[in-house]
Amino acid sequence: MAGKLSLLVGFGVGYVLGARSGRQRYDQIAGKAQQVWRDPRVQEKAGQAQQVVQQKAGQAGQVVKEKVASASSSSEYQAAGASAGRAAGPGRRAASTGSGNRP
């Protein structure tokens, strides 16, 4: 029992002392990070990065829009072909003849 109590007390003292010095170190690191962030050179590079991201996002959006339009027209073609009794479109299997044997 005494061993457990000593362990608990030691843990509590270590936590309190670590928290005090940890807070000071945290404040020191946070202050330095703010200094770096406010540097005009860092702000310039951050602005350039933001422009590149916006440009690439616009390009990606255009590609997605084209892919959706292509997939939509392809699925409409396949649906029209299936309803008219035509052969299956690209990427689709033809209907089974009822042999019951699946590959």
Backbone bond lengths (Angstrom), bond angles and torsions (degrees), N, CA, C in turn:
res aa  C-N    CA-C-N  psi(-1)  N-CA   C-N-CA  omega(-1)  CA-C   N-CA-C  phi
1 M - - - 1.450 - - 1.519 111.21 -
2 A 1.305 116.76 -40.62 1.465 121.30 -179.63 1.531 110.07 -65.06
3 G 1.336 117.10 -34.21 1.460 120.93 179.23 1.520 111.17 -65.82
4 K 1.335 115.30 -40.74 1.466 119.47 179.39 1.530 110.87 -67.49
5 L 1.318 116.30 -39.86 1.456 120.49 179.13 1.524 110.53 -64.92
6 S 1.330 116.74 -42.14 1.472 120.53 178.34 1.523 110.52 -63.01
7 L 1.308 115.91 -41.42 1.462 120.26 178.56 1.522 110.56 -61.82
8 L 1.317 117.01 -44.94 1.454 121.70 180.00 1.533 111.57 -63.07
9 V 1.328 116.67 -44.23 1.464 120.78 179.17 1.529 109.92 -64.24
10 G 1.320 116.60 -43.27 1.463 120.52 179.28 1.525 111.26 -62.55
11 F 1.314 115.30 -41.00 1.460 119.69 178.01 1.526 110.15 -63.01
12 G 1.325 117.49 -44.38 1.471 121.70 -179.03 1.517 112.08 -63.31
13 V 1.332 117.13 -43.59 1.468 120.78 179.70 1.527 109.99 -65.41
14 G 1.316 116.63 -43.94 1.470 120.57 178.73 1.517 111.71 -61.81
15 Y 1.303 116.11 -40.14 1.469 120.32 -179.81 1.532 110.58 -64.11
16 V 1.323 116.59 -46.53 1.469 120.31 -177.73 1.524 110.57 -64.53
17 L 1.329 117.24 -46.53 1.464 119.74 -179.47 1.531 110.76 -66.75
18 G 1.312 116.88 -40.00 1.458 120.70 179.19 1.520 111.76 -65.99
19 A 1.321 115.98 -37.37 1.463 119.98 -179.74 1.522 110.88 -66.07
20 R 1.332 116.60 -39.08 1.468 119.27 179.87 1.524 110.86 -66.17
21 S 1.330 116.23 -51.04 1.462 118.52 -179.30 1.526 110.42 -70.36
22 G 1.326 117.09 -30.99 1.455 120.98 178.42 1.511 111.37 -65.29
23 R 1.302 116.98 -38.87 1.467 121.05 179.62 1.522 110.96 -66.16
24 Q 1.330 115.83 -40.45 1.461 119.54 178.60 1.529 110.30 -63.61
25 R 1.306 116.19 -43.56 1.464 120.24 -179.69 1.534 109.95 -66.68
26 Y 1.332 116.20 -39.87 1.469 120.34 177.72 1.525 110.50 -60.16
27 D 1.325 116.75 -46.04 1.465 120.89 179.62 1.524 110.97 -61.79
28 Q 1.341 115.95 -38.20 1.455 120.77 178.83 1.535 110.39 -64.72
29 I 1.320 117.00 -46.34 1.469 121.38 -179.69 1.529 110.44 -65.72
30 A 1.325 117.30 -43.03 1.466 121.26 -179.67 1.529 110.53 -63.13
31 G 1.317 117.38 -39.52 1.467 120.55 178.37 1.515 111.74 -64.19
32 K 1.325 115.94 -42.50 1.469 120.03 178.84 1.523 110.69 -65.46
33 A 1.342 116.89 -39.64 1.465 120.74 178.51 1.531 110.36 -62.34
34 Q 1.318 117.65 -40.22 1.461 121.14 177.71 1.524 111.48 -64.57
35 Q 1.336 116.37 -39.10 1.466 120.17 177.28 1.525 110.58 -61.47
36 V 1.316 115.97 -45.62 1.463 120.50 -179.23 1.526 109.83 -63.97
37 W 1.315 117.28 -43.69 1.461 121.30 -177.68 1.524 111.75 -62.99
38 R 1.320 117.12 -34.79 1.471 120.99 -179.04 1.531 112.80 -77.81
39 D 1.306 118.44 -12.01 1.459 122.31 -179.12 1.533 109.19 -60.59
40 P 1.330 118.05 130.43 1.470 120.73 -178.23 1.534 113.39 -58.34
41 R 1.319 117.29 -33.96 1.466 119.80 179.28 1.527 110.80 -65.67
42 V 1.315 116.20 -39.53 1.464 120.38 178.59 1.526 109.72 -67.64
43 Q 1.309 116.62 -42.07 1.466 120.44 178.99 1.529 111.47 -63.14
44 E 1.335 116.07 -37.61 1.463 119.79 178.20 1.531 110.47 -63.69
45 K 1.325 116.13 -46.27 1.470 120.06 -179.85 1.529 110.84 -66.12
46 A 1.313 117.46 -36.55 1.460 120.72 177.91 1.527 110.48 -64.93
47 G 1.319 116.79 -39.60 1.458 120.86 177.33 1.519 111.60 -64.87
48 Q 1.335 116.71 -40.91 1.465 120.55 177.40 1.522 110.84 -63.53
49 A 1.325 116.06 -42.45 1.465 119.93 179.19 1.526 110.54 -63.10
50 Q 1.308 117.11 -40.13 1.459 120.76 179.08 1.526 111.02 -63.09
51 Q 1.322 117.33 -40.72 1.467 120.80 178.46 1.522 111.39 -63.74
52 V 1.336 116.41 -41.97 1.466 120.28 179.47 1.526 110.19 -63.65
53 V 1.317 116.11 -43.29 1.467 120.22 -179.78 1.526 110.41 -63.18
54 Q 1.312 117.59 -43.15 1.465 120.53 179.21 1.522 111.04 -63.45
55 Q 1.327 117.11 -39.99 1.459 121.07 179.07 1.528 110.12 -65.04
56 K 1.324 116.93 -47.41 1.466 120.74 -178.72 1.526 110.93 -66.20
57 A 1.316 117.48 -35.57 1.465 120.46 178.38 1.524 110.47 -65.58
58 G 1.317 116.31 -39.42 1.467 120.07 177.01 1.517 111.77 -63.43
59 Q 1.337 115.89 -41.83 1.462 120.20 178.11 1.532 110.80 -64.85
60 A 1.330 115.70 -43.16 1.464 119.72 179.78 1.528 110.49 -64.02
61 G 1.317 116.96 -38.92 1.461 120.59 177.95 1.518 111.86 -62.13
62 Q 1.324 116.09 -39.28 1.462 120.23 179.09 1.529 110.13 -66.27
63 V 1.332 117.38 -41.48 1.470 121.09 179.42 1.532 109.99 -63.55
64 V 1.319 116.54 -42.91 1.466 120.24 179.19 1.523 109.94 -62.59
65 K 1.322 116.47 -42.83 1.464 120.52 179.93 1.529 110.44 -60.11
66 E 1.338 116.57 -42.88 1.465 120.61 179.32 1.531 111.15 -65.48
67 K 1.331 116.63 -41.91 1.465 120.70 -179.92 1.530 110.89 -64.34
68 V 1.319 116.73 -40.99 1.463 120.47 179.25 1.523 110.22 -64.82
69 A 1.307 116.47 -43.08 1.465 119.92 179.13 1.519 110.36 -63.15
70 S 1.327 116.65 -41.81 1.461 121.31 179.42 1.529 110.65 -65.08
71 A 1.311 117.42 -45.12 1.462 121.21 -179.67 1.527 110.46 -65.98
72 S 1.319 116.38 -37.89 1.459 120.53 -179.97 1.519 110.75 -64.65
73 S 1.326 117.81 -46.55 1.464 119.86 -179.51 1.520 110.76 -68.15
74 S 1.323 117.82 -33.20 1.461 121.41 178.06 1.521 110.67 -67.33
75 S 1.325 117.18 -42.97 1.467 119.88 -179.60 1.524 111.02 -69.31
76 E 1.333 117.73 -33.13 1.464 120.07 176.26 1.522 110.10 -65.64
77 Y 1.344 117.27 -38.99 1.456 121.73 177.97 1.525 109.88 -64.09
78 Q 1.322 116.58 -44.83 1.456 120.45 -179.01 1.519 110.98 -65.46
79 A 1.314 117.37 -39.98 1.461 120.69 179.46 1.520 110.19 -66.16
80 A 1.307 117.91 -39.67 1.461 120.90 179.22 1.522 109.98 -67.25
81 G 1.327 117.42 -39.02 1.459 121.59 179.34 1.515 111.68 -66.76
82 A 1.307 117.21 -38.91 1.460 120.77 -178.80 1.526 110.68 -69.81
83 S 1.333 116.34 -37.72 1.456 118.19 -178.51 1.527 111.87 -73.86
84 A 1.325 117.38 -24.05 1.458 120.76 -179.80 1.526 111.35 -90.80
85 G 1.331 117.68 -1.30 1.450 121.08 178.41 1.512 113.39 81.94
86 R 1.307 117.61 18.57 1.461 121.50 179.13 1.521 110.09 -80.53
87 A 1.316 115.47 172.00 1.467 120.78 178.09 1.526 108.95 -64.44
88 A 1.316 115.73 157.04 1.455 121.01 -179.67 1.519 109.80 -64.47
89 G 1.313 116.15 146.90 1.455 121.73 -179.83 1.519 111.23 -76.54
90 P 1.320 117.44 -176.82 1.462 121.43 -178.92 1.526 111.10 -59.26
91 G 1.319 115.90 135.94 1.458 120.37 177.44 1.514 114.42 81.65
92 R 1.315 118.32 5.25 1.462 120.76 -179.40 1.509 108.94 -121.10
93 R 1.311 116.26 148.17 1.463 121.19 177.40 1.518 110.34 -83.56
94 A 1.310 114.50 149.81 1.453 119.51 173.51 1.520 107.81 -74.26
95 A 1.323 116.46 155.03 1.463 121.53 -178.94 1.538 109.59 -62.86
96 S 1.297 116.01 146.02 1.453 122.60 179.50 1.522 109.21 -70.85
97 T 1.332 116.10 150.07 1.471 120.34 177.80 1.500 111.33 -90.80
98 G 1.321 117.05 6.95 1.454 120.47 175.98 1.531 113.41 91.95
99 S 1.322 118.28 14.56 1.460 120.13 -179.66 1.531 110.87 -71.39
100 G 1.321 117.10 -21.66 1.452 119.94 177.50 1.503 113.70 82.57
101 N 1.305 119.60 -8.99 1.458 122.93 179.20 1.535 109.02 -94.84
102 R 1.297 114.86 113.52 1.480 119.27 179.27 1.527 108.49 -100.02
103 P 1.289 117.52 141.95 1.477 120.53 178.33 1.502 112.31 -68.51
